[in-house]
Amino acid sequence: MAKKSNVKKYKDYFGLNRIVSIILAIIPVTSWILGAITRFKEKKIVAGLIRLIFGFTVVWVLDIIFMILKGSIFRLLAI
């Protein structure tokens, strides 16, 4: 019997495929807005607010790197 994992697999940017998500992550405005919306959708209010405030800086570059390498946006806070 296969063991099920309790770890949630996040598919960022509303379940879009990886290429579309990478393109959206490259564009600063969409990365900023969609990153915040994604965090609010996950009920991570503090992380969503941090993305709204600091989304145009280092977080944007980290989102691009993480989206290319892992297929998900950078998650600064696990809360």
A tleap script that builds the chain and sets N, CA, C and O, in Angstrom:
source leaprc.protein.ff14SB
mol = sequence {
  NMET ALA LYS LYS SER ASN VAL LYS LYS TYR
  LYS ASP TYR PHE GLY LEU ASN ARG ILE VAL
  SER ILE ILE LEU ALA ILE ILE PRO VAL THR
  SER TRP ILE LEU GLY ALA ILE THR ARG PHE
  LYS GLU LYS LYS ILE VAL ALA GLY LEU ILE
  ARG LEU ILE PHE GLY PHE THR VAL VAL TRP
  VAL LEU ASP ILE ILE PHE MET ILE LEU LYS
  GLY SER ILE PHE ARG LEU LEU ALA CILE
}
set mol.1.N position { 0.842 -1.169 0.000 }
set mol.1.CA position { 0.000 0.000 0.000 }
set mol.1.C position { 0.896 1.244 0.000 }
set mol.1.O position { 1.845 1.337 0.779 }
set mol.2.N position { 0.589 2.178 -0.866 }
set mol.2.CA position { 1.382 3.400 -0.981 }
set mol.2.C position { 1.079 4.338 0.179 }
set mol.2.O position { -0.069 4.502 0.591 }
set mol.3.N position { 2.116 4.932 0.679 }
set mol.3.CA position { 1.971 5.853 1.797 }
set mol.3.C position { 1.664 7.256 1.270 }
set mol.3.O position { 2.371 7.774 0.406 }
set mol.4.N position { 0.601 7.863 1.802 }
set mol.4.CA position { 0.225 9.202 1.375 }
set mol.4.C position { 0.979 10.223 2.202 }
set mol.4.O position { 1.170 10.054 3.406 }
set mol.5.N position { 1.401 11.279 1.542 }
set mol.5.CA position { 2.109 12.353 2.218 }
set mol.5.C position { 1.118 13.428 2.651 }
set mol.5.O position { 0.197 13.766 1.909 }
set mol.6.N position { 1.310 13.958 3.847 }
set mol.6.CA position { 0.454 15.023 4.342 }
set mol.6.C position { 0.955 16.402 3.929 }
set mol.6.O position { 0.334 17.413 4.258 }
set mol.7.N position { 2.058 16.448 3.221 }
set mol.7.CA position { 2.628 17.718 2.789 }
set mol.7.C position { 1.794 18.265 1.640 }
set mol.7.O position { 1.528 17.567 0.660 }
set mol.8.N position { 1.380 19.534 1.775 }
set mol.8.CA position { 0.596 20.180 0.734 }
set mol.8.C position { 1.501 20.599 -0.407 }
set mol.8.O position { 2.498 21.285 -0.182 }
set mol.9.N position { 1.173 20.202 -1.623 }
set mol.9.CA position { 1.908 20.638 -2.794 }
set mol.9.C position { 1.209 21.851 -3.358 }
set mol.9.O position { 0.079 21.748 -3.835 }
set mol.10.N position { 1.864 23.005 -3.314 }
set mol.10.CA position { 1.268 24.217 -3.841 }
set mol.10.C position { 1.597 24.331 -5.323 }
set mol.10.O position { 2.748 24.179 -5.733 }
set mol.11.N position { 0.585 24.597 -6.104 }
set mol.11.CA position { 0.788 24.903 -7.509 }
set mol.11.C position { 0.463 26.381 -7.632 }
set mol.11.O position { -0.701 26.778 -7.589 }
set mol.12.N position { 1.482 27.176 -7.782 }
set mol.12.CA position { 1.313 28.616 -7.686 }
set mol.12.C position { 0.664 29.223 -8.919 }
set mol.12.O position { 0.576 28.621 -9.989 }
set mol.13.N position { 0.218 30.443 -8.704 }
set mol.13.CA position { -0.482 31.224 -9.715 }
set mol.13.C position { -1.702 30.485 -10.243 }
set mol.13.O position { -1.883 30.327 -11.450 }
set mol.14.N position { -2.526 30.042 -9.317 }
set mol.14.CA position { -3.867 29.520 -9.579 }
set mol.14.C position { -3.882 28.246 -10.424 }
set mol.14.O position { -4.826 28.018 -11.180 }
set mol.15.N position { -2.860 27.428 -10.304 }
set mol.15.CA position { -2.832 26.146 -10.995 }
set mol.15.C position { -2.437 26.222 -12.456 }
set mol.15.O position { -2.621 25.254 -13.194 }
set mol.16.N position { -1.901 27.348 -12.887 }
set mol.16.CA position { -1.454 27.475 -14.274 }
set mol.16.C position { -0.215 26.617 -14.491 }
set mol.16.O position { 0.488 26.275 -13.540 }
set mol.17.N position { 0.051 26.270 -15.754 }
set mol.17.CA position { 1.216 25.418 -15.991 }
set mol.17.C position { 2.514 26.189 -15.739 }
set mol.17.O position { 2.499 27.408 -15.564 }
set mol.18.N position { 3.603 25.484 -15.722 }
set mol.18.CA position { 4.884 26.043 -15.277 }
set mol.18.C position { 5.399 27.159 -16.188 }
set mol.18.O position { 5.912 28.164 -15.697 }
set mol.19.N position { 5.268 26.997 -17.500 }
set mol.19.CA position { 5.766 28.014 -18.436 }
set mol.19.C position { 5.022 29.328 -18.250 }
set mol.19.O position { 5.642 30.391 -18.204 }
set mol.20.N position { 3.697 29.265 -18.141 }
set mol.20.CA position { 2.894 30.472 -17.930 }
set mol.20.C position { 3.247 31.108 -16.589 }
set mol.20.O position { 3.339 32.331 -16.490 }
set mol.21.N position { 3.443 30.296 -15.566 }
set mol.21.CA position { 3.808 30.815 -14.250 }
set mol.21.C position { 5.174 31.496 -14.276 }
set mol.21.O position { 5.359 32.516 -13.613 }
set mol.22.N position { 6.127 30.957 -15.022 }
set mol.22.CA position { 7.444 31.582 -15.143 }
set mol.22.C position { 7.324 32.932 -15.848 }
set mol.22.O position { 7.940 33.911 -15.427 }
set mol.23.N position { 6.538 32.985 -16.909 }
set mol.23.CA position { 6.335 34.249 -17.630 }
set mol.23.C position { 5.692 35.283 -16.712 }
set mol.23.O position { 6.103 36.443 -16.704 }
set mol.24.N position { 4.683 34.871 -15.935 }
set mol.24.CA position { 4.040 35.798 -15.004 }
set mol.24.C position { 4.983 36.241 -13.893 }
set mol.24.O position { 4.873 37.363 -13.399 }
set mol.25.N position { 5.906 35.374 -13.496 }
set mol.25.CA position { 6.871 35.731 -12.455 }
set mol.25.C position { 7.912 36.717 -12.965 }
set mol.25.O position { 8.438 37.513 -12.187 }
set mol.26.N position { 8.215 36.678 -14.248 }
set mol.26.CA position { 9.205 37.584 -14.820 }
set mol.26.C position { 8.678 39.012 -14.875 }
set mol.26.O position { 9.446 39.957 -14.694 }
set mol.27.N position { 7.392 39.186 -15.122 }
set mol.27.CA position { 6.789 40.510 -15.199 }
set mol.27.C position { 6.594 41.027 -13.765 }
set mol.27.O position { 5.858 40.413 -12.992 }
set mol.28.N position { 7.238 42.141 -13.397 }
set mol.28.CA position { 7.225 42.589 -11.996 }
set mol.28.C position { 5.827 42.836 -11.426 }
set mol.28.O position { 5.540 42.421 -10.303 }
set mol.29.N position { 4.972 43.492 -12.169 }
set mol.29.CA position { 3.648 43.838 -11.634 }
set mol.29.C position { 2.803 42.596 -11.396 }
set mol.29.O position { 2.161 42.477 -10.352 }
set mol.30.N position { 2.795 41.679 -12.339 }
set mol.30.CA position { 1.991 40.467 -12.151 }
set mol.30.C position { 2.561 39.600 -11.044 }
set mol.30.O position { 1.810 38.991 -10.283 }
set mol.31.N position { 3.882 39.536 -10.947 }
set mol.31.CA position { 4.497 38.765 -9.871 }
set mol.31.C position { 4.116 39.337 -8.519 }
set mol.31.O position { 3.803 38.587 -7.594 }
set mol.32.N position { 4.137 40.636 -8.395 }
set mol.32.CA position { 3.800 41.323 -7.148 }
set mol.32.C position { 2.352 41.080 -6.764 }
set mol.32.O position { 2.067 40.695 -5.629 }
set mol.33.N position { 1.443 41.298 -7.688 }
set mol.33.CA position { 0.009 41.154 -7.396 }
set mol.33.C position { -0.373 39.690 -7.196 }
set mol.33.O position { -1.032 39.356 -6.212 }
set mol.34.N position { 0.028 38.820 -8.108 }
set mol.34.CA position { -0.352 37.409 -8.002 }
set mol.34.C position { 0.303 36.728 -6.800 }
set mol.34.O position { -0.293 35.839 -6.192 }
set mol.35.N position { 1.523 37.137 -6.457 }
set mol.35.CA position { 2.173 36.586 -5.264 }
set mol.35.C position { 1.401 36.930 -4.001 }
set mol.35.O position { 1.208 36.083 -3.128 }
set mol.36.N position { 0.961 38.182 -3.912 }
set mol.36.CA position { 0.179 38.597 -2.738 }
set mol.36.C position { -1.171 37.891 -2.709 }
set mol.36.O position { -1.596 37.412 -1.658 }
set mol.37.N position { -1.843 37.823 -3.843 }
set mol.37.CA position { -3.150 37.154 -3.898 }
set mol.37.C position { -3.019 35.680 -3.533 }
set mol.37.O position { -3.870 35.134 -2.830 }
set mol.38.N position { -1.950 35.032 -4.012 }
set mol.38.CA position { -1.727 33.623 -3.701 }
set mol.38.C position { -1.563 33.423 -2.198 }
set mol.38.O position { -2.125 32.486 -1.631 }
set mol.39.N position { -0.802 34.294 -1.554 }
set mol.39.CA position { -0.591 34.160 -0.110 }
set mol.39.C position { -1.868 34.448 0.670 }
set mol.39.O position { -2.149 33.769 1.658 }
set mol.40.N position { -2.657 35.453 0.243 }
set mol.40.CA position { -3.935 35.726 0.905 }
set mol.40.C position { -4.900 34.556 0.710 }
set mol.40.O position { -5.656 34.219 1.621 }
set mol.41.N position { -4.878 33.937 -0.470 }
set mol.41.CA position { -5.737 32.786 -0.750 }
set mol.41.C position { -5.402 31.608 0.166 }
set mol.41.O position { -6.287 30.839 0.539 }
set mol.42.N position { -4.131 31.468 0.527 }
set mol.42.CA position { -3.690 30.411 1.439 }
set mol.42.C position { -3.931 30.790 2.899 }
set mol.42.O position { -3.544 30.056 3.808 }
set mol.43.N position { -4.578 31.948 3.119 }
set mol.43.CA position { -4.872 32.471 4.453 }
set mol.43.C position { -3.597 32.806 5.223 }
set mol.43.O position { -3.546 32.644 6.442 }
set mol.44.N position { -2.590 33.262 4.530 }
set mol.44.CA position { -1.322 33.715 5.115 }
set mol.44.C position { -1.295 35.238 5.029 }
set mol.44.O position { -0.647 35.806 4.151 }
set mol.45.N position { -2.003 35.892 5.946 }
set mol.45.CA position { -2.212 37.338 5.902 }
set mol.45.C position { -0.897 38.108 6.045 }
set mol.45.O position { -0.640 39.038 5.280 }
set mol.46.N position { -0.070 37.732 7.009 }
set mol.46.CA position { 1.197 38.436 7.234 }
set mol.46.C position { 2.102 38.297 6.008 }
set mol.46.O position { 2.705 39.275 5.568 }
set mol.47.N position { 2.197 37.097 5.464 }
set mol.47.CA position { 3.028 36.878 4.278 }
set mol.47.C position { 2.489 37.665 3.088 }
set mol.47.O position { 3.272 38.185 2.293 }
set mol.48.N position { 1.172 37.762 2.951 }
set mol.48.CA position { 0.572 38.550 1.879 }
set mol.48.C position { 0.886 40.030 2.014 }
set mol.48.O position { 1.171 40.702 1.024 }
set mol.49.N position { 0.833 40.538 3.243 }
set mol.49.CA position { 1.165 41.943 3.476 }
set mol.49.C position { 2.646 42.216 3.199 }
set mol.49.O position { 2.990 43.258 2.642 }
set mol.50.N position { 3.511 41.295 3.579 }
set mol.50.CA position { 4.946 41.458 3.294 }
set mol.50.C position { 5.178 41.487 1.795 }
set mol.50.O position { 6.003 42.259 1.307 }
set mol.51.N position { 4.457 40.652 1.062 }
set mol.51.CA position { 4.582 40.655 -0.402 }
set mol.51.C position { 4.094 41.961 -1.007 }
set mol.51.O position { 4.669 42.447 -1.980 }
set mol.52.N position { 3.040 42.530 -0.443 }
set mol.52.CA position { 2.548 43.808 -0.961 }
set mol.52.C position { 3.550 44.932 -0.708 }
set mol.52.O position { 3.715 45.820 -1.545 }
set mol.53.N position { 4.220 44.894 0.445 }
set mol.53.CA position { 5.152 45.966 0.794 }
set mol.53.C position { 6.506 45.789 0.101 }
set mol.53.O position { 7.058 46.753 -0.431 }
set mol.54.N position { 7.044 44.565 0.104 }
set mol.54.CA position { 8.388 44.322 -0.419 }
set mol.54.C position { 8.412 43.548 -1.733 }
set mol.54.O position { 9.464 43.044 -2.126 }
set mol.55.N position { 7.288 43.444 -2.412 }
set mol.55.CA position { 7.192 42.613 -3.607 }
set mol.55.C position { 8.002 43.063 -4.797 }
set mol.55.O position { 8.321 42.249 -5.663 }
set mol.56.N position { 8.348 44.354 -4.867 }
set mol.56.CA position { 9.099 44.844 -6.015 }
set mol.56.C position { 10.603 44.777 -5.825 }
set mol.56.O position { 11.348 45.213 -6.703 }
set mol.57.N position { 11.066 44.248 -4.717 }
set mol.57.CA position { 12.503 44.231 -4.451 }
set mol.57.C position { 13.043 42.815 -4.579 }
set mol.57.O position { 12.819 42.143 -5.586 }
set mol.58.N position { 13.732 42.381 -3.582 }
set mol.58.CA position { 14.406 41.089 -3.590 }
set mol.58.C position { 13.416 39.933 -3.761 }
set mol.58.O position { 13.749 38.918 -4.372 }
set mol.59.N position { 12.219 40.082 -3.232 }
set mol.59.CA position { 11.219 39.009 -3.324 }
set mol.59.C position { 10.903 38.695 -4.781 }
set mol.59.O position { 10.690 37.534 -5.130 }
set mol.60.N position { 10.870 39.711 -5.632 }
set mol.60.CA position { 10.586 39.499 -7.052 }
set mol.60.C position { 11.676 38.644 -7.706 }
set mol.60.O position { 11.373 37.714 -8.453 }
set mol.61.N position { 12.937 38.960 -7.426 }
set mol.61.CA position { 14.049 38.187 -7.984 }
set mol.61.C position { 14.016 36.758 -7.448 }
set mol.61.O position { 14.239 35.810 -8.200 }
set mol.62.N position { 13.740 36.599 -6.161 }
set mol.62.CA position { 13.653 35.258 -5.577 }
set mol.62.C position { 12.494 34.464 -6.177 }
set mol.62.O position { 12.615 33.256 -6.383 }
set mol.63.N position { 11.367 35.131 -6.460 }
set mol.63.CA position { 10.244 34.451 -7.102 }
set mol.63.C position { 10.629 33.890 -8.470 }
set mol.63.O position { 10.268 32.763 -8.809 }
set mol.64.N position { 11.356 34.673 -9.242 }
set mol.64.CA position { 11.794 34.199 -10.566 }
set mol.64.C position { 12.697 32.980 -10.422 }
set mol.64.O position { 12.512 31.981 -11.118 }
set mol.65.N position { 13.672 33.058 -9.521 }
set mol.65.CA position { 14.613 31.946 -9.327 }
set mol.65.C position { 13.883 30.699 -8.841 }
set mol.65.O position { 14.104 29.608 -9.367 }
set mol.66.N position { 13.018 30.852 -7.847 }
set mol.66.CA position { 12.305 29.701 -7.308 }
set mol.66.C position { 11.328 29.117 -8.323 }
set mol.66.O position { 11.159 27.899 -8.384 }
set mol.67.N position { 10.676 29.976 -9.125 }
set mol.67.CA position { 9.726 29.480 -10.111 }
set mol.67.C position { 10.443 28.654 -11.178 }
set mol.67.O position { 9.919 27.633 -11.623 }
set mol.68.N position { 11.622 29.081 -11.588 }
set mol.68.CA position { 12.380 28.335 -12.592 }
set mol.68.C position { 12.906 27.026 -12.016 }
set mol.68.O position { 12.813 25.982 -12.661 }
set mol.69.N position { 13.460 27.076 -10.799 }
set mol.69.CA position { 14.084 25.888 -10.220 }
set mol.69.C position { 13.095 24.910 -9.598 }
set mol.69.O position { 13.207 23.701 -9.803 }
set mol.70.N position { 12.109 25.431 -8.825 }
set mol.70.CA position { 11.205 24.558 -8.078 }
set mol.70.C position { 9.792 24.497 -8.640 }
set mol.70.O position { 9.069 23.532 -8.395 }
set mol.71.N position { 9.395 25.514 -9.389 }
set mol.71.CA position { 8.032 25.564 -9.908 }
set mol.71.C position { 7.050 26.185 -8.931 }
set mol.71.O position { 5.839 26.063 -9.112 }
set mol.72.N position { 7.553 26.851 -7.895 }
set mol.72.CA position { 6.673 27.522 -6.939 }
set mol.72.C position { 7.325 28.831 -6.514 }
set mol.72.O position { 8.535 29.007 -6.648 }
set mol.73.N position { 6.509 29.748 -5.999 }
set mol.73.CA position { 7.042 31.038 -5.585 }
set mol.73.C position { 7.803 30.891 -4.259 }
set mol.73.O position { 7.655 29.908 -3.533 }
set mol.74.N position { 8.614 31.900 -3.983 }
set mol.74.CA position { 9.407 31.929 -2.758 }
set mol.74.C position { 8.485 32.097 -1.559 }
set mol.74.O position { 7.649 33.000 -1.542 }
set mol.75.N position { 8.629 31.247 -0.566 }
set mol.75.CA position { 7.808 31.309 0.642 }
set mol.75.C position { 8.701 31.720 1.798 }
set mol.75.O position { 9.435 30.909 2.362 }
set mol.76.N position { 8.618 33.010 2.139 }
set mol.76.CA position { 9.440 33.578 3.202 }
set mol.76.C position { 8.972 33.101 4.577 }
set mol.76.O position { 9.782 32.728 5.425 }
set mol.77.N position { 7.679 33.119 4.781 }
set mol.77.CA position { 7.092 32.731 6.072 }
set mol.77.C position { 6.256 31.470 5.913 }
set mol.77.O position { 5.512 31.316 4.945 }
set mol.78.N position { 6.388 30.586 6.866 }
set mol.78.CA position { 5.582 29.362 6.851 }
set mol.78.C position { 4.343 29.517 7.701 }
set mol.78.O position { 3.638 28.537 7.945 }
set mol.79.N position { 4.053 30.743 8.165 }
set mol.79.CA position { 2.884 30.976 9.015 }
set mol.79.C position { 1.721 31.487 8.207 }
set mol.79.O position { 0.650 31.739 8.758 }
savepdb mol mol.pdb
quit
